[in-house]
Amino acid sequence: MFGACRAQAQILTGVQTITDRLTELYHTHLRDAEGNIYISFSTTNSVVVGSSTLLIANDTLVGYGSGSFVAKIDPGGKLVWTSGFDSNIEAMAFTPDGNIMMTGGYNFSFYLYKVDPDGKVLWSYTEGTMGGAWGIDVIVDAEGNSYVTGTARSSGLFGILLEDVCCPDHDFLVKFDRNGKLLWCRASSLNQYTYGRALAFDPQGNIVLAGQYVYDMKIGNFTMPSHLGWTSAYLASFSPAGDVQWAREYGGNAGHCQLADLVIDTDGSMYITGGFNHTATLDGHVLTTQDDYDFYVAKLSPTGDVTWIKNSGSAGQDKGDYLLLTSDGLVVTAMIMGDFTLDGSQLTNVTETRAIAAKLTKDGDVVWLHDFGPVDFFYTDIYYRKGYQLLKISDHCFSAGGEFNGTLLPADSPPILSKDNDVFIGTISDALFDQPNAGDDVVVELCETGETTIALPATTAIEKLWSLTKGTQPTLTPAGANAVNISNIAYGETVLEWIVSNCAVSDSKRITIHRTPQPEQPAISGLTNYCSNSVDHAPAIVSNGSDVTWYADPSLQTIVATGNTYPPKATTTLYVTQKNDGCESASKRVDITVNPQPPPPVVEPAAGCASIPLQLQATGDDIKWYRDENTWSEASGNTYTVQFPDAGRYIFSATQSQKGCESDKTTIAVDIRLFSPDDIQLSNIVTPNNDGKNDTFLIPTFGSENCLGNFRQVTVVNRWGEVLYKNSNRDFQWAPGDASVGTYFFKVEFEKQKFQGWISVIR
């Protein structure tokens, strides 16, 4: 069925089918980075998935209830698991953490599932108690939030009463967080028959909703008019908070314009595809059908202006189904029902419903047009897409999924005949795949280790062959579908040639491995403990070795300095390496501590007497004492006992140290004086008559008393030399008692001086 085309043939390989004697319906599929396929389909009977049989216990209607399944198939075509769902899974999207969001609907109920790669449902959200809804498309942002669109049949949706929604069958856009919490819900208003069809993120992270409507419709503050009951397409942009940024309508007043898919490029350009009949107007571009429904694909500006549009049709129903962006163009898949011409490329002798694909440049020029074979006829409707769904593996190699009804012609296996309407997945190449030899050869630098794992640049490689062109043969073992472990690599240079068949096209690539002995850890010298008040003037930490690098983390990701010296700045831990011929040593850990300067100590004020030891006291840690302006310490400890030969003012300072850091000085002035005889007052009369005046003999405290040293004793004797009173307590008081009136001799002794005299007792 392939007439003329301006490119080489497209190749279908690696086909896996889901088949039985009855009808199977394809819904959607995903392909992960390892090449595993997750495919959603419906069946009514036990089916064979690849080489494994899936048993269905009960008979169900096609595409409903327990007839809906998702299967995981590994890169080798082996069935890993199959899980049944209560809903047709119409769309799937990967989350940032590697799980899968799935959405769909069944029997007027909306479903959203989060499923892990092993098929376990992590959480689900179901909505159907207020009239029902169907999930049609889902996308996931970098935070794991899900955005779902589809169609609902109630103004009360997801527990929210939608303002101005009057009638059944209206679109919706809902946002869920990564844990399944409903964050917001938006819907058009004014009338019924509005349908959400596809979602995509623009470069700014806004969500663009593609859909279609029949009667007057309002989205946010944007109103779009009806066209005499004809279906029109629309686009609307929402912020992540759900605010409408802009909205555009595409249609006409003399025909239907349906929209099936939307993709957005990195520059914000948008591409849409779908079908129309009679006459449709898209931003001033008038399209007219040849017969029934025709196909269109268009490029739009970031604000929805049409840049270019291509359309074509056969004598039957034709419509675009899926879009796929590559770095150099756009691939669109479609369903046609007759001879088809697109921009000069033709498909002829088409007598049944066929699945086709076309690749266009981003300027709209057709690169190739290809017929992939018959599919079961299903009338043109917004819910059913019969063209193949393609997912990008590389710019010229695609994962394909869809249905076939007749003969499928893989390039690497015999023809496959369907039993009724069957489902398949496979790989399609247009023979312009990412060739292994494109760009620079792979060069691997190994430091000491004699093994490495190399990821293969073509992830769908069917065949991988290796040959040695230089060095000693290493050991090669598979490391999954798209990588190889290379071990027992000799020191020096090893060169391998990698030959790969990717999407049935072979090429080769050179891989050069340099293995270098790992140098020793560098040696570190110099201080690693510093004080904050001196770190700016501290000597640098020194590392020996060549090409020295100082890292902030043990994983050696963040470089803070290079070279053999590092000036300390703050408390930190560094990891130091050296390199030899690009080979980096193991890291040497260096703990740098910059301790804070402690506050000056508290020094008690002090004064004393000449020739009398005086104790200076300070509160703090590791106290050092300095005299005058001296920079050397005279003593250490919290107390410092000094003795002065002469009276005068003496200057002392003290510091404290913590963790090796010395504080600023606390300075005090110490006044030293001599004893003055005028200070002491000695009584010479005692009148023991209990009148409170001169009843006892005592010495009051006097100013320079501390210059006399310690008090020794007081002695009182009569005139015959008999001791009447003796006391060693400085606070003595002699009461004559029954001593007779007369004169007595006394002697008061201090450590440094003695006083004596006569005292008279008078009654």
C-alpha positions, 0 to 999 in steps of 0.5 A: 500500500506504499505508493511514492515517498520522499525518503527511505523505507520505514522498518518495523521490528521487535513486534510483540502482539496481544491476540486471541480469537476476539477483539482487543483494543489498544489504549496507550503505552509507555517505554522507560529508559531501560526499554521496558514497555507498559501497555494498556489494552482491553480484551474479552477473552484469555489472550497471548501477550508475547509468548505468555498466556494471560487468562481472563476468568470472566467474559466482559464487554470489549474495553469495559470493566475487568477487560482492561489491563496493563502489561509490562514487557521487558526489552527481550519481549518477556511478560513481566506482569499484568494487572487488571483495572476497573477502568480503561487506562486511556493515558499514562505518564511517568512520575519523577520518582519512576512510578506511573500515573494512569487515568481513564474511565468506566461506566461514568466513573473517573479513575486516577492511579499511581502505580509502581514499576512492579504493578503495585497500586500506590494510591487511586482516586475514583470519582463517579458519585456526582454524575461521573467523569472520564480521564483522557490525558495525564501529564506530570510535572517535576514535583510529581503533581499530576494534571488530568483532563477529560469529560464530566457529566455533572456540575458537581465534580471532584467534590467541587461545585463548578461555577456556571457549569450547566449541563452534561458533557463538559471538559475539566482540568484537575491537579493532584499532588504526588500523594493523590490530594486534589489541589484544584479543578477547572472547567469551561462554562456556559454550555454542554458538549466540551471535551478535554482531549490532550495536555502539554507543558509549555517551556515556562511550566504552564499547562496547555489544554487542548479540546473541542466544544460545540456551543458557546464556551467560557474559560476563565475570562475568555469566551469562545462563540459557537458556530451554528452547532458545529464542533470547534477546537480550542486551546487554553493555557493554565498556570500551575495554580490554575489561572487561565493565561489565554485561550483560542478557538479554531473552527468555522461556521460550516463544518466540524473541527476536532482536535486529537493531540497536542505537543509543545516544543522547547521554544514554545511552538505548538503542534496540533492534529485532528480531523475536520469535515466540510469547511473549517477555519483555523486562525484565518486558514480555510480548510475544505474536505474532499469527502467526509472527514479529512486530516490536518496537522498545524504548527502554532506560535506560543500564543496560538497563532497558526504558523503553517497548516497541512491537510489532506483527505481520501474518499473516506474518513481520515484524521490525525491521531498522535504527535511526536516531536524529534529534534529535527521535526515532527511525526504525526500518525493518522487513520485513513480510508483511501488514497492519500496525498500529503504535500506531494507524497502519496499513498495509493491503492488504499481500499481499507482503513489504514494506519499511517505516519508522516514525518515533517520538518518544523517548517512543515515540509514532508520528509516521508509518508508511510502506510503501516497496514490495516486497522479495524474501522471505528468511526471518527470520534473524539474518544477513539484513535486508530493511528499508531502511537509513537514514543521517541527512542531517538530522533529516527527510532520510535516505540510503536503501539496500536492495533492491526486487523489483517497482516502486520509485516515486521522486518525481522520476523515472518508476517503476523496475521491478526485473529480479529482486531489485535494489539501490538507493540514494536520498534519503528525506524526510518533508517536515519537513527542515531548512528553510533559513529556520530560525533566523537568516539567514546574515551574512558579514563580509568583511575586504578580500577580495572573495570567500567560499565559503558552505556550504549548510545542506541537504547534499542540495539538488537545486536551488540558485537565487540572487537579488540583493535588495540591492547589486551582483551578485557572481559565483557559481560552484559549489564542489562539491555543497554550497557556492558561491563568491561573488566580485567582492563590492562594498564595503558590503552585499550581500544574496542570497536562496538558494532550495533544494530539499532532499529535494524540499521547497523553501525559501529563506534570506537571506545578507547579506555585509558587505565592509569595507576592511582596516585597516593593520597597527598600528605598534609602539613601545617596547623589545622586549628586556628583562632578567629582573631588570628586566622587571617594572618595564619600560615596556609595548610600545605599539601604535597603532590601534583594537581592538588584539589581541595573539595568540600564533600567526600563525594568530591563534587564541590571544588573549593580550591586548587593548588598546594596551599589552602588558606584557612577561613572557617571551621570546615572539613576538606577532602584533598586529592592529587592527580597524575595523568588525570587519575585522581587519588583517594581523598585525604580528610583535613579537619580545619577548626577555627575556634572563636576568641573567648571573652576577656576574663573577669579580674577582681580589683585588688590593693595591698601593702608593701612587703605583704603578699597580695593574691590577684584573682581572675575568673576564666579558663587557662589564665595567664598574668602579664605585668605592665606592657610585657608580652610574656606571661609572668604566671598562670592560674586563676590566682597570682600571689605577688609581693611589692617592696615599695608603695605605688601603683602597679599594672597587671593584665590577665587573659584566658584561653579556650581551645588554644585561643587567647582572649584580649587582656583585662587590665587592673591597677593595683595600689600598694601602700605603707603602714601609717602609725597615725591610723591606729587608735589605742585607748588608755582609759577603761571605765567598766561601769556598764554605761556602754562607754569605754567599758572594755579595752580594744583596738578599732579597725584602722586603714593601713592595718593590712600592712601590718600582717596577721594579728598575733596576740594582745597581753595585759599585765599588772605592775607586778608583771602578772598576766591578767589577759591574753588573746590571739583573736583580732576582735578581742575586748578586755573587760577588767572585771574585778581588776582594781583601779590602777594602771596596767601595761599592755602589748599588742603584736602584729606580724610586722609590728608591735605596740605597747603602752599603759592603760588606766582602769577607773571606776 
